[in-house]
Amino acid sequence: MEHRKVSKRILTAAGLVTMVSPWIADMGRTHMRNPHWPPHAKQHDAQTIALGTVLGAASV
């Protein structure tokens, strides 16, 4: 029974990291706030952020 609790905690932590990490990695000056990136590239980056957030939320 204890193994289930541990595995649920590990999967929940992985889901939370999946939700938060795209925001931390991609919302900096080198990605979304980079003025040299064209709008189309920023749109693809936003799709990646949204997908990571939705997949992480679904796993939690």
N, CA, C and O atoms as CSV, one atom per row, in Angstrom:
chain,resi,resn,atom,element,x,y,z
A,1,MET,N,N,0.813,-1.198,0.000
A,1,MET,CA,C,0.000,0.000,0.000
A,1,MET,C,C,0.863,1.272,0.000
A,1,MET,O,O,0.515,2.267,-0.636
A,2,GLU,N,N,1.970,1.223,0.709
A,2,GLU,CA,C,2.855,2.385,0.771
A,2,GLU,C,C,3.488,2.676,-0.589
A,2,GLU,O,O,3.766,3.832,-0.909
A,3,HIS,N,N,3.717,1.639,-1.386
A,3,HIS,CA,C,4.308,1.837,-2.712
A,3,HIS,C,C,3.393,2.661,-3.604
A,3,HIS,O,O,3.873,3.443,-4.425
A,4,ARG,N,N,2.089,2.499,-3.457
A,4,ARG,CA,C,1.147,3.283,-4.253
A,4,ARG,C,C,1.226,4.758,-3.908
A,4,ARG,O,O,1.188,5.610,-4.795
A,5,LYS,N,N,1.336,5.058,-2.634
A,5,LYS,CA,C,1.431,6.460,-2.219
A,5,LYS,C,C,2.697,7.105,-2.764
A,5,LYS,O,O,2.676,8.245,-3.228
A,6,VAL,N,N,3.787,6.370,-2.703
A,6,VAL,CA,C,5.058,6.895,-3.208
A,6,VAL,C,C,4.980,7.101,-4.717
A,6,VAL,O,O,5.429,8.127,-5.228
A,7,SER,N,N,4.418,6.139,-5.423
A,7,SER,CA,C,4.340,6.272,-6.883
A,7,SER,C,C,3.409,7.411,-7.277
A,7,SER,O,O,3.685,8.115,-8.247
A,8,LYS,N,N,2.324,7.606,-6.556
A,8,LYS,CA,C,1.431,8.737,-6.851
A,8,LYS,C,C,2.125,10.065,-6.618
A,8,LYS,O,O,1.949,11.009,-7.387
A,9,ARG,N,N,2.912,10.135,-5.559
A,9,ARG,CA,C,3.643,11.384,-5.283
A,9,ARG,C,C,4.678,11.671,-6.364
A,9,ARG,O,O,4.851,12.818,-6.774
A,10,ILE,N,N,5.359,10.639,-6.821
A,10,ILE,CA,C,6.363,10.819,-7.875
A,10,ILE,C,C,5.701,11.268,-9.173
A,10,ILE,O,O,6.196,12.180,-9.835
A,11,LEU,N,N,4.594,10.639,-9.542
A,11,LEU,CA,C,3.892,11.031,-10.776
A,11,LEU,C,C,3.293,12.433,-10.659
A,11,LEU,O,O,3.281,13.181,-11.636
A,12,THR,N,N,2.805,12.790,-9.495
A,12,THR,CA,C,2.284,14.144,-9.291
A,12,THR,C,C,3.403,15.171,-9.407
A,12,THR,O,O,3.227,16.218,-10.030
A,13,ALA,N,N,4.545,14.877,-8.813
A,13,ALA,CA,C,5.684,15.790,-8.920
A,13,ALA,C,C,6.137,15.937,-10.369
A,13,ALA,O,O,6.465,17.040,-10.806
A,14,ALA,N,N,6.158,14.835,-11.118
A,14,ALA,CA,C,6.542,14.906,-12.534
A,14,ALA,C,C,5.542,15.745,-13.327
A,14,ALA,O,O,5.933,16.518,-14.202
A,15,GLY,N,N,4.256,15.593,-13.021
A,15,GLY,CA,C,3.242,16.406,-13.699
A,15,GLY,C,C,3.382,17.879,-13.382
A,15,GLY,O,O,3.230,18.720,-14.268
A,16,LEU,N,N,3.670,18.206,-12.131
A,16,LEU,CA,C,3.852,19.609,-11.755
A,16,LEU,C,C,5.080,20.216,-12.416
A,16,LEU,O,O,5.053,21.366,-12.856
A,17,VAL,N,N,6.156,19.443,-12.486
A,17,VAL,CA,C,7.358,19.929,-13.175
A,17,VAL,C,C,7.072,20.134,-14.660
A,17,VAL,O,O,7.549,21.098,-15.258
A,18,THR,N,N,6.298,19.234,-15.253
A,18,THR,CA,C,5.927,19.365,-16.664
A,18,THR,C,C,5.080,20.612,-16.893
A,18,THR,O,O,5.169,21.235,-17.951
A,19,MET,N,N,4.264,20.977,-15.918
A,19,MET,CA,C,3.434,22.175,-16.056
A,19,MET,C,C,4.244,23.457,-15.918
A,19,MET,O,O,3.987,24.427,-16.631
A,20,VAL,N,N,5.202,23.476,-15.027
A,20,VAL,CA,C,5.903,24.718,-14.684
A,20,VAL,C,C,7.154,24.958,-15.532
A,20,VAL,O,O,7.466,26.104,-15.858
A,21,SER,N,N,7.859,23.910,-15.887
A,21,SER,CA,C,9.150,24.084,-16.555
A,21,SER,C,C,9.095,24.812,-17.900
A,21,SER,O,O,10.017,25.575,-18.185
A,22,PRO,N,N,8.071,24.625,-18.751
A,22,PRO,CA,C,8.061,25.416,-19.988
A,22,PRO,C,C,7.965,26.915,-19.733
A,22,PRO,O,O,8.550,27.711,-20.468
A,23,TRP,N,N,7.232,27.299,-18.699
A,23,TRP,CA,C,7.110,28.722,-18.376
A,23,TRP,C,C,8.443,29.293,-17.927
A,23,TRP,O,O,8.806,30.408,-18.302
A,24,ILE,N,N,9.166,28.534,-17.130
A,24,ILE,CA,C,10.458,29.009,-16.644
A,24,ILE,C,C,11.471,29.058,-17.784
A,24,ILE,O,O,12.225,30.024,-17.904
A,25,ALA,N,N,11.492,28.035,-18.610
A,25,ALA,CA,C,12.511,27.938,-19.659
A,25,ALA,C,C,12.254,28.885,-20.828
A,25,ALA,O,O,13.202,29.435,-21.388
A,26,ASP,N,N,11.002,29.086,-21.204
A,26,ASP,CA,C,10.719,29.793,-22.457
A,26,ASP,C,C,10.259,31.240,-22.307
A,26,ASP,O,O,10.157,31.949,-23.308
A,27,MET,N,N,9.985,31.691,-21.112
A,27,MET,CA,C,9.494,33.071,-20.969
A,27,MET,C,C,10.614,34.062,-20.667
A,27,MET,O,O,10.345,35.163,-20.186
A,28,GLY,N,N,11.836,33.701,-20.934
A,28,GLY,CA,C,12.971,34.578,-20.683
A,28,GLY,C,C,13.294,35.453,-21.881
A,28,GLY,O,O,12.582,35.465,-22.885
A,29,ARG,N,N,14.398,36.190,-21.741
A,29,ARG,CA,C,14.814,37.099,-22.810
A,29,ARG,C,C,15.305,36.370,-24.048
A,29,ARG,O,O,15.321,36.948,-25.135
A,30,THR,N,N,15.705,35.111,-23.907
A,30,THR,CA,C,16.255,34.399,-25.066
A,30,THR,C,C,15.179,33.727,-25.905
A,30,THR,O,O,15.480,33.245,-26.997
A,31,HIS,N,N,13.950,33.679,-25.440
A,31,HIS,CA,C,12.904,33.009,-26.201
A,31,HIS,C,C,11.748,33.961,-26.503
A,31,HIS,O,O,11.811,34.717,-27.473
A,32,MET,N,N,10.706,33.935,-25.696
A,32,MET,CA,C,9.492,34.689,-26.016
A,32,MET,C,C,9.699,36.207,-25.993
A,32,MET,O,O,9.037,36.929,-26.740
A,33,ARG,N,N,10.576,36.680,-25.176
A,33,ARG,CA,C,10.797,38.132,-25.092
A,33,ARG,C,C,11.977,38.606,-25.929
A,33,ARG,O,O,12.455,39.727,-25.759
A,34,ASN,N,N,12.444,37.747,-26.834
A,34,ASN,CA,C,13.549,38.095,-27.708
A,34,ASN,C,C,13.003,38.903,-28.889
A,34,ASN,O,O,12.198,38.385,-29.663
A,35,PRO,N,N,13.421,40.147,-29.039
A,35,PRO,CA,C,12.892,40.964,-30.139
A,35,PRO,C,C,13.338,40.486,-31.519
A,35,PRO,O,O,12.748,40.884,-32.524
A,36,HIS,N,N,14.356,39.651,-31.588
A,36,HIS,CA,C,14.854,39.166,-32.874
A,36,HIS,C,C,14.074,37.961,-33.391
A,36,HIS,O,O,14.225,37.582,-34.553
A,37,TRP,N,N,13.255,37.363,-32.556
A,37,TRP,CA,C,12.442,36.226,-32.995
A,37,TRP,C,C,11.247,36.731,-33.789
A,37,TRP,O,O,10.589,37.681,-33.363
A,38,PRO,N,N,10.952,36.122,-34.929
A,38,PRO,CA,C,9.748,36.524,-35.670
A,38,PRO,C,C,8.485,36.043,-34.940
A,38,PRO,O,O,8.545,35.106,-34.144
A,39,PRO,N,N,7.360,36.681,-35.212
A,39,PRO,CA,C,6.114,36.293,-34.531
A,39,PRO,C,C,5.739,34.832,-34.735
A,39,PRO,O,O,5.173,34.210,-33.836
A,40,HIS,N,N,6.044,34.278,-35.898
A,40,HIS,CA,C,5.678,32.890,-36.150
A,40,HIS,C,C,6.452,31.939,-35.233
A,40,HIS,O,O,5.899,30.944,-34.766
A,41,ALA,N,N,7.708,32.234,-34.979
A,41,ALA,CA,C,8.504,31.409,-34.062
A,41,ALA,C,C,7.968,31.523,-32.638
A,41,ALA,O,O,7.929,30.535,-31.905
A,42,LYS,N,N,7.557,32.725,-32.250
A,42,LYS,CA,C,6.980,32.909,-30.919
A,42,LYS,C,C,5.658,32.159,-30.785
A,42,LYS,O,O,5.327,31.665,-29.707
A,43,GLN,N,N,4.910,32.075,-31.870
A,43,GLN,CA,C,3.644,31.348,-31.835
A,43,GLN,C,C,3.894,29.860,-31.624
A,43,GLN,O,O,3.160,29.210,-30.880
A,44,HIS,N,N,4.922,29.312,-32.270
A,44,HIS,CA,C,5.258,27.905,-32.069
A,44,HIS,C,C,5.754,27.659,-30.647
A,44,HIS,O,O,5.464,26.618,-30.057
A,45,ASP,N,N,6.490,28.599,-30.108
A,45,ASP,CA,C,6.952,28.475,-28.724
A,45,ASP,C,C,5.768,28.530,-27.761
A,45,ASP,O,O,5.743,27.802,-26.769
A,46,ALA,N,N,4.805,29.375,-28.041
A,46,ALA,CA,C,3.602,29.446,-27.199
A,46,ALA,C,C,2.811,28.142,-27.261
A,46,ALA,O,O,2.242,27.713,-26.257
A,47,GLN,N,N,2.773,27.516,-28.420
A,47,GLN,CA,C,2.110,26.215,-28.527
A,47,GLN,C,C,2.810,25.167,-27.660
A,47,GLN,O,O,2.155,24.344,-27.019
A,48,THR,N,N,4.123,25.204,-27.647
A,48,THR,CA,C,4.886,24.266,-26.832
A,48,THR,C,C,4.629,24.496,-25.347
A,48,THR,O,O,4.475,23.537,-24.591
A,49,ILE,N,N,4.580,25.749,-24.925
A,49,ILE,CA,C,4.284,26.072,-23.537
A,49,ILE,C,C,2.893,25.590,-23.164
A,49,ILE,O,O,2.704,24.989,-22.107
A,50,ALA,N,N,1.920,25.849,-24.026
A,50,ALA,CA,C,0.545,25.441,-23.745
A,50,ALA,C,C,0.431,23.922,-23.688
A,50,ALA,O,O,-0.260,23.387,-22.821
A,51,LEU,N,N,1.090,23.231,-24.588
A,51,LEU,CA,C,1.027,21.769,-24.590
A,51,LEU,C,C,1.634,21.189,-23.320
A,51,LEU,O,O,1.065,20.265,-22.740
A,52,GLY,N,N,2.762,21.704,-22.880
A,52,GLY,CA,C,3.372,21.230,-21.642
A,52,GLY,C,C,2.471,21.478,-20.444
A,52,GLY,O,O,2.363,20.631,-19.557
A,53,THR,N,N,1.822,22.637,-20.416
A,53,THR,CA,C,0.932,22.963,-19.310
A,53,THR,C,C,-0.279,22.041,-19.291
A,53,THR,O,O,-0.660,21.536,-18.235
A,54,VAL,N,N,-0.883,21.820,-20.448
A,54,VAL,CA,C,-2.075,20.966,-20.522
A,54,VAL,C,C,-1.725,19.514,-20.205
A,54,VAL,O,O,-2.463,18.847,-19.480
A,55,LEU,N,N,-0.617,19.022,-20.735
A,55,LEU,CA,C,-0.230,17.632,-20.455
A,55,LEU,C,C,0.114,17.422,-18.992
A,55,LEU,O,O,-0.218,16.388,-18.414
A,56,GLY,N,N,0.777,18.398,-18.396
A,56,GLY,CA,C,1.083,18.291,-16.975
A,56,GLY,C,C,-0.167,18.328,-16.125
A,56,GLY,O,O,-0.287,17.574,-15.159
A,57,ALA,N,N,-1.101,19.200,-16.475
A,57,ALA,CA,C,-2.372,19.274,-15.730
A,57,ALA,C,C,-3.168,17.987,-15.883
A,57,ALA,O,O,-3.792,17.525,-14.927
A,58,ALA,N,N,-3.152,17.411,-17.066
A,58,ALA,CA,C,-3.886,16.167,-17.277
A,58,ALA,C,C,-3.278,15.017,-16.480
A,58,ALA,O,O,-4.002,14.142,-16.003
A,59,SER,N,N,-1.978,15.012,-16.336
A,59,SER,CA,C,-1.349,13.930,-15.580
A,59,SER,C,C,-1.549,14.082,-14.084
A,59,SER,O,O,-1.584,13.089,-13.357
A,60,VAL,N,N,-1.682,15.317,-13.618
A,60,VAL,CA,C,-1.938,15.530,-12.189
A,60,VAL,C,C,-3.382,15.173,-11.900
A,60,VAL,O,O,-3.827,15.274,-10.757
